[in-house]
Amino acid sequence: MMHFSRRDMLATGGALTVGSLLPFGSMARATDYARMKTAPPITREERVARIARAQALMQKAGIGAVLVESGPSLDYFTGVQWRRSERLTGAVIPAQGNPIIVTPFFEGPTIEEMLVVPAEIRTWQEDEEPLKLVADFIRQTGGASSPIGFEETNRFFLMDRLQAQLPSAKIVSANPVVRALRMIKTPAELALMQSAADITIAAFRAIHPQIQEGFAPSTIGQLFSDAVVGMGGTAPWALILIGEAAAYPHGTGKPQEVRKGEVILLDCGCDVHGYQSDISRTYVFGADPSPDQRKVWQQMRRGQDIAMAAAKIGAPAGSVDDAVRSAYESWGYGPRYKLPGTSHRTGHGIGMEGHEPVNLVHGEMTPLAPGMCFSNEPGIYLPGKFGIRLEDCFYMTPAGPKWFSVPPPSIDRPFD
């Protein structure tokens, strides 16, 4: 569900800060969980093939070179996992030939350790302009006379400074290359996402019996984190919403604690070799659900099925959201994104990032294709009362959508 940085979350909605430590006494620790078998990491050969496919798309689009700075896309092509800073570390992929990695001189040895594809590392000193290295390479490879593609998350200052080095260059979006590739997952990527989903579901089932009345969201979040780490997942995150807080998709800063008869919404995930899960479960703690809680839960669960039925190869991604919203409006919610009802899109893309293009949202015309992956989470929110969100991700196959995690059958069996 979440669109902000999961690993840096603090108080919002009682979310977990990964790495925080809470004393649990006799409760389970990470070491108490059995490690699960996971899919292998992406191979060197697959990354080399990605570069080759990117170059074919670049030649088709007439793009001479693509600049990809630190972040998931750099990892996608080169295996280099690097956090962004004011110092450029990035890859320049030419339309033909091997790419280069541009990085500060003092970072060169570390980058070399990470790099898994054939690429020259070109370094710059602190008093030098790194975009000159980029421009020089583009000239050397003959790409200066063609448009230069910028990965969509590249920061403006890079474009501005590259333009100063190549005043006559035309800078264009690299979406026809980078986004086009990353949206379509390979079998190896799907296997890693399946592993992340399997660990998340197993962690839910493990911690559910441990949740007790009076627990704060951070306590539940730490239980989830310990379970994920013990099972072999990494970078666990958790948004835990209790009672009225569940009526607000990203929660509230007000104190929360587990009480009988109130809903608990667990929105959690993890990482396996760079690929993400994002799963939500909502249930009622310690009591039979009220008629309203049961009704809204069943309607929301039906919304997931409506979304899956609408997810057809070739259909616009936005038509999935439209189908859900039409049903919800017929049940008295909305209209559109108004409350009570669903105030956010039906789903988002997912892969190396928890949120990736494209989204299942009204007006999105990108046709659904095999290999695309999405969340399915048309939550229903009743401000001042409670909210219900079930979230399961799926991927498109030639025969239609397939779940990574199967939604639960009822509010009475929330983790089956």
NUVO-621458 format. One line per field, with one value per residue (C-alpha): residue in three letters; y negated, z, x negated. Coordinates in steps of 0.05 Angstrom, whole numbers, plus 5000, padded with zeros to 4 digits. Example, Ala and Ser with C-alpha at 12.3 -4.5 7.8 and 13.67 -1.06 7.14 Angstrom:
residu = (ALA|SER);
Y = (5090|5021);
Z = (5156|5143);
X = (4754|4727);
***
This chain:
residu = (MET|MET|HIS|PHE|SER|ARG|ARG|ASP|MET|LEU|ALA|THR|GLY|GLY|ALA|LEU|THR|VAL|GLY|SER|LEU|LEU|PRO|PHE|GLY|SER|MET|ALA|ARG|ALA|THR|ASP|TYR|ALA|ARG|MET|LYS|THR|ALA|PRO|PRO|ILE|THR|ARG|GLU|GLU|ARG|VAL|ALA|ARG|ILE|ALA|ARG|ALA|GLN|ALA|LEU|MET|GLN|LYS|ALA|GLY|ILE|GLY|ALA|VAL|LEU|VAL|GLU|SER|GLY|PRO|SER|LEU|ASP|TYR|PHE|THR|GLY|VAL|GLN|TRP|ARG|ARG|SER|GLU|ARG|LEU|THR|GLY|ALA|VAL|ILE|PRO|ALA|GLN|GLY|ASN|PRO|ILE|ILE|VAL|THR|PRO|PHE|PHE|GLU|GLY|PRO|THR|ILE|GLU|GLU|MET|LEU|VAL|VAL|PRO|ALA|GLU|ILE|ARG|THR|TRP|GLN|GLU|ASP|GLU|GLU|PRO|LEU|LYS|LEU|VAL|ALA|ASP|PHE|ILE|ARG|GLN|THR|GLY|GLY|ALA|SER|SER|PRO|ILE|GLY|PHE|GLU|GLU|THR|ASN|ARG|PHE|PHE|LEU|MET|ASP|ARG|LEU|GLN|ALA|GLN|LEU|PRO|SER|ALA|LYS|ILE|VAL|SER|ALA|ASN|PRO|VAL|VAL|ARG|ALA|LEU|ARG|MET|ILE|LYS|THR|PRO|ALA|GLU|LEU|ALA|LEU|MET|GLN|SER|ALA|ALA|ASP|ILE|THR|ILE|ALA|ALA|PHE|ARG|ALA|ILE|HIS|PRO|GLN|ILE|GLN|GLU|GLY|PHE|ALA|PRO|SER|THR|ILE|GLY|GLN|LEU|PHE|SER|ASP|ALA|VAL|VAL|GLY|MET|GLY|GLY|THR|ALA|PRO|TRP|ALA|LEU|ILE|LEU|ILE|GLY|GLU|ALA|ALA|ALA|TYR|PRO|HIS|GLY|THR|GLY|LYS|PRO|GLN|GLU|VAL|ARG|LYS|GLY|GLU|VAL|ILE|LEU|LEU|ASP|CYS|GLY|CYS|ASP|VAL|HIS|GLY|TYR|GLN|SER|ASP|ILE|SER|ARG|THR|TYR|VAL|PHE|GLY|ALA|ASP|PRO|SER|PRO|ASP|GLN|ARG|LYS|VAL|TRP|GLN|GLN|MET|ARG|ARG|GLY|GLN|ASP|ILE|ALA|MET|ALA|ALA|ALA|LYS|ILE|GLY|ALA|PRO|ALA|GLY|SER|VAL|ASP|ASP|ALA|VAL|ARG|SER|ALA|TYR|GLU|SER|TRP|GLY|TYR|GLY|PRO|ARG|TYR|LYS|LEU|PRO|GLY|THR|SER|HIS|ARG|THR|GLY|HIS|GLY|ILE|GLY|MET|GLU|GLY|HIS|GLU|PRO|VAL|ASN|LEU|VAL|HIS|GLY|GLU|MET|THR|PRO|LEU|ALA|PRO|GLY|MET|CYS|PHE|SER|ASN|GLU|PRO|GLY|ILE|TYR|LEU|PRO|GLY|LYS|PHE|GLY|ILE|ARG|LEU|GLU|ASP|CYS|PHE|TYR|MET|THR|PRO|ALA|GLY|PRO|LYS|TRP|PHE|SER|VAL|PRO|PRO|PRO|SER|ILE|ASP|ARG|PRO|PHE|ASP);
Y = (5000|4949|4900|4869|4899|4962|4969|4900|4901|4877|4858|4852|4903|4937|4962|5002|4972|5030|5041|5017|5065|5082|5130|5188|5235|5304|5283|5309|5279|5280|5340|5380|5383|5436|5407|5416|5437|5378|5368|5354|5282|5253|5280|5243|5272|5244|5174|5178|5198|5138|5091|5125|5116|5044|5030|5061|5015|4955|4969|4976|4910|4873|4861|4856|4868|4876|4849|4888|4861|4898|4936|4998|4987|4985|5051|5079|5070|5076|5107|5044|5027|4955|4902|4834|4774|4708|4748|4782|4857|4882|4923|4897|4949|4935|4960|5007|5034|5042|4990|4950|4936|4865|4858|4819|4842|4862|4906|4943|5005|5016|5007|5057|5109|5101|5096|5161|5141|5121|5047|4998|4959|4886|4845|4771|4731|4685|4623|4651|4651|4723|4703|4688|4762|4779|4729|4753|4825|4807|4770|4829|4878|4834|4820|4744|4734|4775|4761|4780|4819|4803|4855|4825|4818|4784|4718|4651|4627|4685|4664|4591|4605|4655|4603|4555|4607|4623|4558|4585|4652|4669|4703|4748|4797|4866|4896|4932|4969|4974|4973|5019|5071|5066|5071|5140|5190|5251|5320|5308|5242|5273|5329|5279|5241|5306|5321|5253|5264|5333|5307|5250|5297|5346|5289|5267|5338|5343|5277|5279|5323|5279|5214|5195|5143|5079|5088|5025|5025|5022|5086|5123|5093|5120|5189|5187|5162|5217|5270|5246|5242|5311|5340|5310|5246|5178|5105|5121|5064|5060|5011|5033|4997|5011|4992|4924|4915|4968|4920|4877|4915|4892|4886|4832|4807|4819|4873|4942|5008|5075|5080|5135|5124|5075|5087|5097|5081|5110|5080|5111|5137|5155|5163|5225|5211|5143|5160|5139|5164|5121|5157|5133|5171|5143|5181|5169|5184|5227|5224|5241|5188|5140|5142|5079|5105|5171|5136|5088|5143|5186|5128|5111|5183|5184|5123|5162|5214|5161|5132|5200|5213|5146|5157|5184|5184|5122|5085|5016|5019|4965|5009|5053|4994|4973|5042|5042|4971|4985|5042|5002|4944|4993|5013|4941|4922|4861|4837|4844|4833|4801|4831|4874|4919|4927|4863|4893|4932|5005|5024|5006|5037|5076|5109|5084|5027|5032|4982|4982|4960|4971|4965|4994|4926|4891|4863|4907|4932|4977|5045|5104|5153|5219|5206|5144|5146|5108|5102|5114|5074|5037|5021|4994|4939|4911|4848|4845|4920|4969|4992|5058|5071|5137|5133|5188|5181|5216|5222|5226|5290|5303|5336|5279|5258|5304|5291|5287|5294|5320|5277|5306|5339|5300|5251|5311|5343|5283|5320|5383);
Z = (5000|5022|4976|5025|5048|5086|5118|5147|5175|5247|5283|5225|5237|5289|5235|5249|5244|5221|5270|5332|5390|5439|5498|5487|5542|5522|5455|5391|5364|5294|5313|5332|5261|5209|5148|5084|5017|4969|4895|4873|4858|4789|4749|4712|4647|4659|4671|4608|4570|4599|4572|4503|4504|4526|4468|4419|4446|4443|4370|4354|4390|4361|4429|4429|4503|4569|4636|4698|4765|4832|4852|4831|4756|4766|4804|4750|4696|4732|4801|4833|4895|4913|4952|4920|4945|4916|4883|4818|4813|4751|4688|4617|4569|4495|4438|4421|4462|4536|4587|4634|4708|4730|4804|4852|4853|4925|4913|4854|4891|4924|4858|4826|4878|4862|4786|4753|4679|4629|4641|4648|4713|4701|4763|4779|4833|4880|4841|4774|4737|4733|4677|4633|4638|4616|4558|4536|4533|4494|4443|4438|4425|4373|4415|4419|4353|4378|4436|4505|4548|4622|4669|4698|4769|4751|4787|4751|4768|4727|4665|4676|4683|4625|4581|4598|4573|4510|4493|4429|4457|4461|4527|4526|4572|4576|4592|4524|4547|4623|4643|4585|4609|4684|4677|4646|4696|4675|4707|4752|4777|4788|4828|4875|4884|4900|4953|4985|4986|5015|5072|5086|5091|5134|5180|5187|5207|5256|5293|5292|5355|5391|5386|5453|5480|5496|5444|5408|5332|5341|5382|5327|5276|5312|5316|5241|5229|5272|5236|5167|5185|5216|5153|5107|5083|5087|5096|5131|5140|5173|5177|5234|5241|5298|5305|5277|5250|5198|5167|5143|5091|5119|5191|5243|5293|5351|5401|5386|5423|5411|5440|5435|5380|5341|5272|5264|5195|5179|5117|5111|5065|5055|5004|4974|4932|4912|4898|4941|4972|4996|5031|5077|5123|5166|5221|5286|5350|5406|5388|5335|5281|5284|5226|5197|5202|5169|5114|5095|5098|5050|5003|5001|4989|4932|4904|4897|4855|4812|4799|4779|4732|4698|4691|4620|4572|4528|4573|4596|4667|4688|4669|4730|4776|4738|4747|4822|4830|4790|4836|4899|4875|4864|4937|4960|4966|4935|4882|4852|4905|4957|5026|5053|5000|4966|4967|4931|4868|4864|4857|4840|4801|4842|4831|4854|4886|4928|4881|4807|4744|4722|4769|4768|4769|4729|4664|4658|4587|4587|4563|4610|4585|4609|4662|4691|4767|4811|4880|4886|4946|4937|5011|5039|5091|5138|5171|5246|5248|5216|5150|5116|5069|5040|4993|4950|4891|4824|4757|4688|4647|4575|4606|4654|4725|4777|4851|4887|4952|4954|4992|5055|5051|5107|5164|5211|5175|5160|5151|5114);
X = (5000|4949|4914|4865|4799|4815|4747|4748|4818|4826|4890|4939|4993|4950|4904|4842|4773|4729|4673|4711|4705|4760|4756|4804|4783|4807|4834|4804|4739|4710|4668|4731|4757|4740|4704|4744|4715|4716|4705|4633|4610|4610|4551|4497|4524|4593|4565|4523|4586|4622|4569|4575|4651|4643|4596|4645|4700|4652|4637|4711|4726|4665|4634|4559|4545|4583|4560|4583|4562|4559|4622|4660|4650|4574|4578|4625|4573|4506|4515|4488|4530|4515|4551|4561|4522|4497|4441|4459|4452|4487|4485|4482|4510|4493|4535|4478|4420|4408|4432|4389|4398|4382|4366|4321|4249|4251|4313|4281|4257|4325|4363|4315|4334|4408|4405|4427|4430|4375|4367|4309|4307|4289|4275|4274|4239|4275|4255|4276|4343|4371|4419|4358|4341|4412|4409|4340|4364|4427|4384|4335|4391|4425|4486|4480|4518|4577|4625|4598|4647|4655|4684|4747|4723|4657|4650|4655|4585|4555|4594|4576|4502|4501|4535|4479|4429|4469|4507|4536|4558|4632|4650|4711|4746|4715|4783|4787|4725|4719|4792|4810|4760|4773|4848|4843|4815|4776|4787|4727|4756|4825|4792|4759|4824|4858|4805|4816|4892|4884|4840|4889|4949|4910|4890|4963|4983|4926|4940|5016|5021|4970|5010|5040|5088|5051|4997|4975|4965|4889|4891|4929|4882|4821|4852|4861|4790|4761|4801|4781|4707|4710|4741|4688|4721|4688|4710|4776|4825|4893|4950|4997|5064|5112|5185|5203|5132|5148|5198|5140|5098|5031|5054|5050|5000|5049|5031|5060|5064|5097|5167|5219|5270|5227|5197|5122|5094|5026|4993|4925|4871|4799|4744|4711|4649|4675|4749|4808|4872|4930|4988|5043|5090|5146|5182|5219|5181|5209|5283|5333|5335|5394|5444|5413|5342|5362|5402|5346|5294|5335|5347|5274|5255|5305|5271|5207|5243|5275|5205|5178|5236|5223|5147|5146|5087|5092|5141|5120|5092|5141|5200|5186|5196|5259|5290|5279|5303|5367|5385|5369|5412|5470|5462|5468|5394|5361|5374|5305|5251|5297|5307|5335|5306|5239|5197|5137|5123|5139|5066|4995|4939|4887|4820|4752|4790|4852|4885|4868|4903|4956|5015|5085|5117|5171|5145|5082|5084|5022|5046|5037|4985|4953|4900|4931|4940|4989|5019|5094|5119|5185|5192|5257|5251|5304|5275|5286|5301|5253|5224|5214|5156|5135|5076|5048|5002|5009|4974|5002|4994|5018|5079|5093|5074|5043|5035|4969|5008|5080|5130|5161|5229|5264|5255|5257|5198|5154|5089|5111);
***
